[in-house]
Amino acid sequence: MNEAYSEWLVKRKPPVYAIAVKAVMIVLCIFSVFLALTTVLGVIALLVVGGASFFVFQNMNLEYEYLFVNGQLSIDKIMGRSRRKQVWEGTMETIQIVAPSDSYVLKDYETSDTKVVDYSSGQAGAKTYALINKSAGNTTKVIFEPNDKMLHCMKQISPRKIVQ
């Protein structure tokens, strides 16, 4: 059984504004607790602010999971380590090339209407790759961080499409 299978998980670096947003949500929670002790409307405010804080804190914790199985690449976004959403999927037939993000080879495949999506960790110095996908007349550049095993599996399926 010659099956190419690889999965990899990267944690997204929190954005710069994340600390400020979390601080504001904590201050709002503290304020709504004091308001709840004095008025009935404060209880409603506490519930609303508490629920909003929960969702903000959950959505600030992002991870991306890359799954490559027999020529099909799937990228899932995991929010708060509990909710999963598939954000991109493609096959090696529709993928034109996979190369390091700073490679000159990508310039030949990009067009003026290329949509760029970033599913990498956002860490400085991370070894990111970009793939160009053409399907249904749309060109998409996907930035991601595969590991060596995933690149090897991709190279087994389509050796000419992988630049390392």
C-alpha positions as CSV (number, residue, x, y, z in Angstrom):
1,M,0.0,0.0,0.0
2,N,1.7,3.1,-1.3
3,E,-0.1,5.9,0.5
4,A,1.2,9.4,0.9
5,Y,0.0,10.8,4.3
6,S,1.2,13.6,6.4
7,E,-0.3,16.0,8.9
8,W,1.2,19.1,10.7
9,L,-0.1,21.6,13.2
10,V,1.2,25.1,13.6
11,K,0.1,27.6,16.2
12,R,-0.7,31.1,14.9
13,K,1.1,33.9,16.6
14,P,-1.4,36.3,18.3
15,P,-1.7,39.6,16.6
16,V,-0.2,42.7,18.1
17,Y,-3.6,44.1,19.2
18,A,-4.5,40.8,21.0
19,I,-3.1,42.0,24.4
20,A,-5.0,45.3,24.2
21,V,-8.3,43.6,23.3
22,K,-7.9,41.0,26.1
23,A,-7.2,43.8,28.6
24,V,-10.2,45.8,27.5
25,M,-12.4,42.7,27.8
26,I,-11.1,42.0,31.4
27,V,-11.8,45.7,32.4
28,L,-15.3,45.4,30.9
29,C,-15.9,42.2,32.9
30,I,-14.8,43.8,36.1
31,F,-16.9,46.9,35.5
32,S,-19.9,44.7,34.7
33,V,-19.5,42.7,37.9
34,F,-19.6,45.9,39.9
35,L,-22.6,47.1,37.9
36,A,-24.4,43.7,38.5
37,L,-24.0,44.2,42.2
38,T,-25.9,47.5,42.0
39,T,-28.6,47.2,39.3
40,V,-30.7,44.6,37.6
41,L,-29.4,45.8,34.2
42,G,-25.9,45.1,35.4
43,V,-26.7,41.3,35.4
44,I,-27.7,41.5,31.8
45,A,-24.5,43.5,31.0
46,L,-22.5,40.9,32.9
47,L,-23.9,38.1,30.8
48,V,-23.4,39.9,27.5
49,V,-19.8,41.0,28.4
50,G,-19.0,37.6,29.8
51,G,-20.2,35.8,26.6
52,A,-18.4,38.3,24.4
53,S,-15.2,37.8,26.4
54,F,-15.5,34.0,26.0
55,F,-15.7,34.2,22.2
56,V,-12.9,36.8,22.0
57,F,-10.5,34.7,24.1
58,Q,-11.4,31.6,22.1
59,N,-10.9,33.2,18.7
60,M,-7.5,34.7,19.7
61,N,-6.1,31.2,20.1
62,L,-5.7,29.9,16.5
63,E,-3.9,26.9,15.1
64,Y,-3.7,25.6,11.5
65,E,-3.6,21.9,10.7
66,Y,-2.3,20.8,7.3
67,L,-3.4,17.4,6.1
68,F,-2.0,15.8,3.0
69,V,-3.4,12.5,1.8
70,N,-2.8,11.0,-1.6
71,G,-2.5,14.2,-3.5
72,Q,-5.1,16.2,-1.6
73,L,-4.1,19.0,0.7
74,S,-6.5,20.3,3.3
75,I,-6.0,23.2,5.7
76,D,-8.2,23.5,8.8
77,K,-8.4,26.4,11.2
78,I,-8.7,25.3,14.9
79,M,-10.1,28.0,17.2
80,G,-9.7,27.8,20.9
81,R,-8.5,24.1,20.6
82,S,-12.1,23.1,20.3
83,R,-13.8,24.3,17.1
84,R,-12.5,23.2,13.6
85,K,-13.3,24.8,10.3
86,Q,-11.9,23.8,6.9
87,V,-10.5,27.0,5.3
88,W,-8.8,25.6,2.1
89,E,-8.7,22.4,0.1
90,G,-6.9,21.5,-3.1
91,T,-5.5,18.7,-5.1
92,M,-2.1,18.3,-6.8
93,E,-3.9,18.5,-10.1
94,T,-5.0,22.0,-9.4
95,I,-1.8,23.1,-7.6
96,Q,0.6,24.6,-10.1
97,I,3.7,24.8,-7.9
98,V,4.9,24.7,-4.3
99,A,7.9,26.7,-3.5
100,P,9.5,28.7,-0.6
101,S,7.6,32.0,-0.2
102,D,10.6,34.1,-1.2
103,S,11.4,32.0,-4.3
104,Y,11.7,33.7,-7.7
105,V,9.9,30.7,-9.3
106,L,6.5,31.9,-7.9
107,K,6.6,35.1,-10.0
108,D,6.0,33.2,-13.2
109,Y,2.7,31.7,-11.8
110,E,1.2,34.8,-10.2
111,T,-1.2,37.0,-12.0
112,S,-2.6,40.5,-11.2
113,D,-5.9,39.0,-9.8
114,T,-4.2,36.4,-7.6
115,K,-5.9,36.1,-4.2
116,V,-3.3,35.7,-1.4
117,V,-4.3,33.8,1.8
118,D,-1.9,33.3,4.8
119,Y,-2.3,30.1,6.8
120,S,1.1,30.2,8.5
121,S,2.1,30.8,12.1
122,G,3.2,34.4,11.4
123,Q,6.4,33.9,13.4
124,A,9.5,35.8,12.2
125,G,12.0,33.5,10.7
126,A,9.5,30.6,10.0
127,K,10.2,28.6,6.9
128,T,7.1,29.3,4.9
129,Y,6.1,27.9,1.5
130,A,3.6,29.2,-1.0
131,L,1.5,27.2,-3.4
132,I,-0.3,28.5,-6.5
133,N,-3.6,26.9,-7.1
134,K,-5.7,27.4,-10.2
135,S,-9.3,26.1,-10.1
136,A,-12.5,27.3,-11.8
137,G,-10.6,30.3,-13.3
138,N,-9.5,31.6,-10.0
139,T,-5.8,31.8,-9.0
140,T,-5.0,31.6,-5.3
141,K,-1.6,31.9,-3.5
142,V,-1.7,30.0,-0.2
143,I,1.1,30.7,2.3
144,F,1.7,27.8,4.7
145,E,4.3,26.0,6.8
146,P,4.7,22.4,5.8
147,N,7.2,20.1,7.5
148,D,9.8,18.0,5.7
149,K,7.6,14.9,5.7
150,M,4.7,16.7,4.0
151,L,7.0,18.1,1.3
152,H,8.4,14.6,0.8
153,C,4.9,13.2,0.4
154,M,4.0,16.0,-2.1
155,K,7.2,15.3,-4.0
156,Q,6.2,11.6,-4.2
157,I,2.9,12.5,-5.9
158,S,4.1,15.4,-8.1
159,P,7.9,15.7,-8.2
160,R,8.1,18.5,-10.7
161,K,5.7,20.8,-8.8
162,I,7.8,21.0,-5.6
163,V,10.7,23.4,-5.4
164,Q,12.8,23.1,-2.3
